[in-house]
C-alpha cells in the first residue's frame, strides 16, 4: 500500500470514531482519492506529451 492511502485510512478511522458520521467521511475520502487520481493522470498525460514532442524534435534535428 502506498503511504498516502495508509495515512488517509488512519485519518478516516480516527474521524469515524470521533464523529460517528461515516457516510459523510466516506464521500470526503472518495472525492479526495478521485482528485489525487485525476492529478496523477494529468501528470502522466503531460509527461507523455512532453516525451512525444522531444522524440519528434530529436528526429527532426537528426534528419536535417
C-alpha positions in Angstrom: 0.0 0.0 0.0 1.2 3.5 -0.7 1.9 5.9 2.2 -0.9 8.3 1.1 -3.5 5.6 1.3 -2.3 4.4 4.7 -2.4 7.9 6.1 -5.8 8.5 4.6 -7.2 5.4 6.1 -5.8 6.1 9.6 -7.2 9.6 9.5 -10.5 8.2 8.2 -10.8 5.7 11.1 -9.9 8.3 13.7 -12.6 10.7 12.3 -15.2 7.9 12.2 -14.6 7.0 15.8 -14.8 10.7 16.9 -17.8 11.8 14.9 -19.8 8.8 14.0 -20.9 10.2 10.6 -19.3 7.6 8.4 -21.2 8.3 5.2 -20.0 11.9 5.0 -16.5 10.8 5.7 -16.6 8.1 3.0 -17.8 10.6 0.5 -15.0 13.0 1.5 -12.4 10.2 1.3 -13.7 9.1 -2.1 -13.6 12.7 -3.5 -10.0 13.2 -2.2 -9.0 9.9 -3.8 -10.6 10.9 -7.1 -8.8 14.3 -7.1 -5.5 12.5 -6.5 -6.1 10.1 -9.3 -7.1 12.9 -11.7 -4.0 14.8 -10.8 -1.8 11.8 -11.3 -3.4 11.0 -14.6 -3.0 14.6 -15.8 0.7 14.5 -14.9 1.1 11.2 -16.8 -0.6 12.5 -19.9 1.5 15.7 -19.7 4.7 13.7 -19.4 3.6 11.5 -22.3 3.0 14.5 -24.5 6.4 16.1 -23.5 8.1 12.8 -24.2 6.4 12.6 -27.6 7.4 16.2 -28.5 11.0 15.6 -27.5 11.1 12.5 -29.8 9.6 14.5 -32.7 12.1 17.3 -32.1 15.1 14.9 -31.9 14.1 13.1 -35.0 13.6 16.4 -36.9 17.0 17.6 -35.8 18.7 14.3 -36.8 17.1 14.4 -40.2 18.4 17.9 -41.1 
